[in-house]
């Protein structure tokens, strides 16, 4: 099951996956005594928070953790727990530097919005205004051009990911610290797969493009630009997108299943390679709150209210999911009824989570160097308990009680029969079938039991050898809701009740005979230092009538059902992140997919 959870973490990045940026003179040494660190006593209201931190770290195998709590008046508390490095027992403190994955996007977005305020960037201008060579395959099929705003809210229609050369290994690449400039060629090759504002589809490539817009608008490198626009004005002296700026004795080591793993170099640096401390992030979030409450922050009050406003309300396929400009607008069951914005970050084994309650004037940031569960979403219990603790200590009006999970009940027979069938999901071809009186679902390469709840949601369960129930933290974090998308039934994967992506019900379609002749194993023509996908196959699914593209990642295969359009073109079925992309025949033995060129292996 550990491999299942590891794969789940990587898929959810949702951050569902992740990235980096900035060079400056250097980081200061560790302060002798931080003015923000405090050993909070064991008296109420802090005892519950300390207890939650200790229990969550043990249950989810968190090696090291730091938190920061801010209001518009300043950073009010920051503290670390556990170890930054097990080898020499270095403690993880509020001044430990660690990677925050896609929380980096909040800083990149702040840089863009500062340029907007300066009149150097316009949100609704085409990307080609700033990057003339931006010309993704298929863009000519759509009337509306891709704009800067569409990159910020992940509604551009671009292929969600381009995994070839996503990871660049642990040795400094030749083009570092400018690896993000590769993204233009990568996105031009992977292309667009749908029209803008059809569905939210998390896109790291878009943030590399935003980084390039920052760079070209400032006339400095991306790293130097962010230093000038964000870090220096706020005094974030221990923050850098450039890992080579970070003293090795300040940097947390990551741990994946107990094994030490440092921060990898990645192509899409502005999307997720920020290395920072809890104190620096607390300062950044205080500034955002200051802007929101009084306009006394890095950005104007009008700008911050715009980035917190839903930008996808008219997108039918997004259902109840709301995103502003980079910031997600979330509805946590653990903090019901509150206006919450935030963002998670996952560059395994590093994870981070920001949540902010603007009307309550509080934000909480947490980062870890390991976790078992669903990555950044696994930190929800800690950050929500921190919110409750500090609001209670300030005497604010009480927060509503966290909603309990709805009780399990018998699923109506009519609903049960309507759920049976196949689904195109971000994790591959899924299936729901009946097993005795229960339903089972195939996802993440495993069969899970499905439990129906009074509120109409479904949750997962697993039995070892089909007999012994296994309780894992991940099962408390994942749920499935059921809505229709247009004329198609869908099951919708949620983490902490936040919609990640719909899985549309599908049926097998006639297959162009030319594609049946292409069944077999394929290899990527391009060599990679640290490949995300290590093997490819085109084959029929043995349990259904779907032709599938199989991709191997982290030792496990995933299969994505294909719709053949003609003898040379096939499309990954479904919509949303990782779905809707095209396979295009380039010659008799090669097929393009995303930014891969795949060559068929000859049978020996």
N, C-alpha and C positions, 0 to 999 in steps of 0.2 A: 504493500500500500504506500510506502514512502515514495516510490517512483510516481505513483498516481498523483500524490499531493504535490511533488516537485513539478510535474507537468502542468498541474492546475495553476500553480503559482505563476509559471512562465506564460501560460495562455492569458491569465487575467491581467494582466498589466495592463492588465491591463493596463493598464497599464498597464490591462490588461496588459508590457515590454518598454523600452526606455532610452536615457542618453546624456550631452555635456556642453562647457565654455569658460573663459577669461584668464588673462595673464596679468600679474601685478608684481610689484617689487618683492613681495615675500610676506609670509605670515609671521605674526609676532609669536614669541614664546608663550608658554602657558603662564597666565597670571598667577602670582603667588597665592592670592585669595580672591575668588570672584565675588563681586559685590552682589551678584544675583543668586548665588548658591546659598541655600539655607537648609539646615537639617530640621525639617518640620517634625514637631513632636508627635507623639502617638495619641494625642488627645483628639477628640472630635473637633472639626469635621475631617481631619487629615488621616485618621486611622484607617478608614475604609479605602482611601486612595492607595496608601502604602500596601495594604493587604491585597488589593487588586493587582498592583504592579508585581508583587512577589508571586502571586498565584499564576498570573498570566505568563510571566517569564518562565516559570517552571513547566506549566502545561504546554507551552508552545516553543520550548527550548530556545528561548531568547538569550544569547550570550551576553550582549551589552545593549544598553538602552539609555537614551537621554530625552528629556522633555523640557519644554519651555512654555510658560503661560504668559500672555501679554494682554494688556488693555490699551486704550488709546493714550493713556497717561505714561505708559512705559512697559518695560519687561519686568514683571512682578515676581517671577520665580523661574529658576532653571536648575535642573539636577540630573545627575547620571547614576546609573546602577549597573552592576555586573562588570564584565571585562571587555576592554577594547582589544586586548591581545592575550590569549591564553598562555602563549609560550613564556612570556615574562611577567604574567599576572598584572598587566597594566590595567588600571581601572578605567571604566567608561564614564567620563565626567561630562559636565556641561560645556567644557572646552575641548572635548575630543572632536576631531574632524572625521566625518563619515560621508559616504555618498548618499544622496537623497533621491536618486532615480528621477522620475517624472515630476517631482515637486520642483525640479529645475525649470519647468515650463512657466511657473509663476513668475520667476525672475526674468526669463526671456520675454514674457508678455509685458511685464512692467517696463522693460527697456523699450519695447515697441510703443507702448502707450505714452511714454515720455517723448518719443519722437513725434507721435501724433500731436501732442500738446505743443510741441515746438514748430509744428507745421511742416515737418520734413517727411512725414508718412501720412497717407490717407487710407483709412480702413476699407473704403469701398472702391479703391483703385485696383485695376487688374495687377496681378503679381508681375506681369511682364513690364509694368511701369518701372519696376526696380530691378528685375532680373530678365532682361530682354531675351536671353537664351532659354528661358523656361518655355518648353513646348512639348508637353507630355503626349504620348501616343493616344489618339482617340479624342483629344480635346476639341478637334474641329467638328465633332458630331453634336456638340452642344452650343446653343446660342449664347448663353450667359457665360462670361469669362470668370475664371477663378480669381477671387479677390483676397486681399490680406485678411479681411474679416473671416472668410471661409477657412483659412488656415488656423486662425485662433479658435474657432468653435468646431473644428473637425467635420465640417459639412461640405467639403470641396468636391467630393466625388472621386478624389485620387485613390489609387490602389492603397490600401491601408498600410502595408508594410513592403519593404524591399529587403529581404533577409540576406541576400548575397552581399558579403562584406559589411554586414551590420556590426558584428563583433570583429575587432581588429587585433585581438590577442593581448598578451601582457607585456610585450616589448614595444617600445615607443615606435609608432609607424613613421615612415619617412616624411609624410605630409603633415604630421602633428606639429602645431595645434590647429591645423586648418582642414582636418579630415572631413568636416561638415560640408566643405565645398564639393565633395563628391556627390552630394545629394541631388544636385541638379541633373547630372547624367542618369543617376539611379531613378529619379522620378520621371524623367523623360522617357526612359525605357519601360518602366512598369506601367505608366500611363494612367488614364482615368477609366473607371469601370461603371460609373453611374453619373447622372446629372447632379449638380449641386442641390443641396437641401432635400435630398431624397431620404437619407438616414444618417444619423450620427455614426461616424466610423473613425475611431481613434487612429490618428495618423502621425507617427513620429517624424516622417519625412517632411511634413508640413512645417515642423518647428525648426528643422535645419534650414528650410527656405526662409523662415522668419529671422533666423540668425544671420543669414546672408543679407537680408534686407536691412537689418540693424547695421551690419558692417558697411554696406555700401552707402547708407544714408549718413553715417557718421564720418566716413573716410578713414576709419581706423579698423583694426581687426575686430572680430566679434568680442574677443576677450577684453581688449582695451576699451571697447565701446561700453560694455556692461560695467566695467570698473568705473568709467566716467559717469555713466547714467544712473547707476544703482548703488554699487558698493561704496564708492567714496562719499557720496552725499549722506549715506546712512552710517558710515563708520564700520562697515562689515569687513573688518581687516583680516578675518580668518576664513574668507570664502573665495573659492576659485573654481572655475570650470576646467582648469588646467591641472591635472593631477601632479605634474612635475613641479608645480609651485608649492606643494604641500610637504613639509618636513615629515620624513618617514616616522619619526617618533610621536607625531601628533595624529597620524592616520589610523583609524580603526581597521583591523583585519576582519574580513568577512569569513563566515563559517557556513558551509553547506553540508548538511548531514554530518556535522562534526569535523569536516575537513576544511583546512584553511584555504580561502580563495580571495585574492586581492581584487581590487577594482579593475575590470577589463577596459581597454581602450575601445571606443565605439565610434562609428561614423557620424551618427546623428547627435553631435555634441550638445547643441542648444536645447535638445529635448530631454536630456537626462543625465548629464555628467557633472552637475554641481556637487562640490565637496564643501561642507560647511559645518558649523557647530550649532548646538541648540541655542546658544546666546545670540549668534548672528541671525538665525532664523527668527528668534523672538523679536529682535530689533526690526527686522523686515516686516513682520506681521503687525507690530505695533504701529509702524508707519502707515500701513494699509488701513488699520482701524482709525488712526488719526485723520486720514484723508476722508474716510466715510463719515465720521461723526462731526468733524468741524472744518475739514479742508486743510488741516495743518499736518500734512504728510508729504511723502514723495510725489504723489499725484494729486490732482484736484479732486474735490468732492464729486463733481459731475462725472469725471472719468471713472472713479471707483464705482459709483452707482451704475454706470453703464456696463462695466465688466461683471457686475453681480446680477445684472438683469437677464432673464431668459432670452436667448437669441434663436431658439428653435421651436417656439410655441406652435408654429404652423406646420411642423414636420410630422405627418400622421404616423409614420413608422417609429418615431421616437416615443410614442405613447406618453407615459408620465415622466420620462427622463428629461431633465432640464440642464442646459449648459449655458453659461454666460460667455464671456470672452476668456477662455482657458479655464476659469473657475467653474467647478460643478456645483449645482444647486441641489442639495441632497435632503432626503427626509429619513432621518434615522429613527427606527422604532425605539432606540434607546434614549432618544431625546424628542419625543413626539410633539408635534405642533410648533417646533421652533424653526425659524428661518436660519438655515445653515448653508454655508458655502465652504468648499474645500477642494482638496486634490490629494491623490495618493501617488507614491513613487515606488517603482520596483525595478531594480537592476540586480537580480539575485546574485549573491545572498544579502544585498543591502536593500532596506525598505524604509519608507517614511510616510507619514500621514499628517496633513494639516486639516483642521476644522476650525471654522470661525463662525461665531454667532454675532453678526454685526449689531443687531438691535439690543443684544445683551452686553455689547462692548467687551468681548473676550475672544481670544483665540488660543488654541493648544496645538503644539507641534511635538511630534514624537518621531524618533528614528532609531533603527536597530541594525545590528550587523549579522543577524540570523533570525529566522522565525519558521515554524512549521504551521502550515495552514493555508491561507489565501493571501499571502504577502501583506501589503499595506493594510488591507481590510481586516487583517487579524489584529491590528492595533486599536480597533474601534472601542473595545471594552475599556482600555486604558485611557484613551483620550476623552471619552464621554464621562468616565468617572472623574477625571481631572476637571472637566467643565462643572460638573455637579458640586465638587468639593469647593472650588474657588468661588462660585456664585453663592454657595451657602455661607461661606466665610465672610462674604461682603454684605450679607443680609438682603440679597436681591429676592424678588418674588420667587416662590418655589417653582421648580421645573416639574412638569407632569411625570408621573411614574412611568418607567419604561414598560412598554407593552409586552405582555407575556406571549409566548408562542401559542397560536390557536390550537385547540385540542385536535387529536387525530380522530377521524370518524370514517365510516364506510363510504366509499365513493359511489355516487348514483350510477346505476347500470348504464343509463343513456350517455352519461359523460365518459364513463369508462370506455365504451365502444367507440366514441368519437375520438378519443385520444390515441387509439391503436394506429400504428403506422410508422412511417419514416419521416425524418426531419433533417433539413440542412442547417447545421449549427456551426458556430465559430470553432468548435472543437472537433468537427468532422461529422460524418454520417451518424445520426442517432436513430434509435428505434425504441418504440414503446410497444411492449407485448404483454399479453395476459399470461400469468403463471399461477395456476390454481385459482384462488379467489383474489390474488394480488396482482398489481401491475409491476413490471420491471422496466427499467430504462437502460439502454446501452449508451454510455458516454464515457469519455476519458479512457477508452479501451477496456472498460469493465462493465459488468452488469450490476446495477444497483436496484434495491427495492424502492418503490415509490409509495409514500404515505400521503393520503389525502387529509386535509385539515378543514375544519368547520368554515374558515374564512375563504375557502376555495383555492388555497395554494397547495403545492406539493413539496415534499422534502425527500431527501435521499437517506437510505440506510444501506448497510453492507453486512453480509454474513460470511465469515471465514469458513471455507469449505461448504458454503451454503447452509451452515448450521449454527455457527457461533456469532451472535451479534457483536459488531465492533463499533464502539463509540469513539468518534474522532471530532476534534474541535471544528473541522471544516464542515461537518454536517449541520452545525448550529448556524453557520454563516451563509450557506447556500439554500436558496429556495427557488421554486419554479411557479410562475403565474401563468394564467391562460387567457389570452385575448386573441382577437382576430386582427389580421393586417389586410385590410381591403377584403378580398374574397378568399383569403387564405387563412386557415387556422394556424395558430402559432403557440408554442410554449416558450416562455421568456425567462431566461436565466437571470437570477438576481443574486447579488452579494449584499448582505445586510439590508435586504429589501430594495437595493438600488438596481435598476434595470441596466444590464450590461449589453445584451443583444438578444433580439428575437431569433428563434429557431423555427423556420417556416416549414409547414408540412408539405411534403413533396411526393410525387409518384414517378415511377420509372417511365422514361420516354423512349421512342425508337432511337436506335443508335446508328449513326452513319457507318456503313461497313468499313470505310477507310480507317476509322479509329480502332476498329477491332483488330486490324492488321498491325496496329502500333502497340498492342499489349506487350509488356515486357519491362525490364529494369532499365533505368536511365542514370547517367552520372552528369554532374555539373561540369561543363567545359572549363569554367573559371576555377582556378585554385584559390582556396581560402585558408587563412591562418587558423581561424576559429569558427568553423562552419556551424550555423544554426540547424540547417538541414543537412543530414549526412547521407541520405539515400532517397531514391525516387522510384516509383513504379506506376505504370498505367495498367489497370487490371479490372476484371469484373469482381464485384463483391460476391463472395461465395454464398452469402445468406440472402441475397436479393438480386434484382435484375439491373442494378445500377453499375455503370462503368464509373470507376473512381480513379482519382489521382491519389496515390499513397505517398506520404512524406514521412521520413524518419527523423526524429529529434529526441535527443537525450535518451537514446536507446529504445524508443517506443515508436510504433507506426501509428499514424492517423490517416484516415481516408476521407476524401472529399468527393461527393457525387458530382458527375459531369453531365452537362447537357451539350450534345453535339449540334452545333449550328450548321456546319457544312463539312465538307471533306477535309478542310484545313483549319477549322476553328472550333474550339470547344470552350465552354464556360463553366466555372465552378458554380454550382447551384446555391441559391440562397442570397441573402442580402445582409450587409453589415460587415464588421471587421473581418478581413481575410476571405470574404465571400464575394462572388460576382466577377472575379478576375478571369482573364482569358488565357487559354493555351493556344498558341499559334504555330502551325507547322512552318519551319523555315527551309527545310529540305527533307529528303527522304528519311534521314536518320536523326534529325534534331527538331526540338520543340522549344519554344520560348514560354516561360512562365515567370510572372513578376519580373525581376531583373536577372533571372537565370536563363542560360542556354543549356538545354538538356540533350545529351546525346544518348541514343539507344545503344545498350550493350549487346554485343553479339553473343548468342548462346554457344558455349564451347561444347 
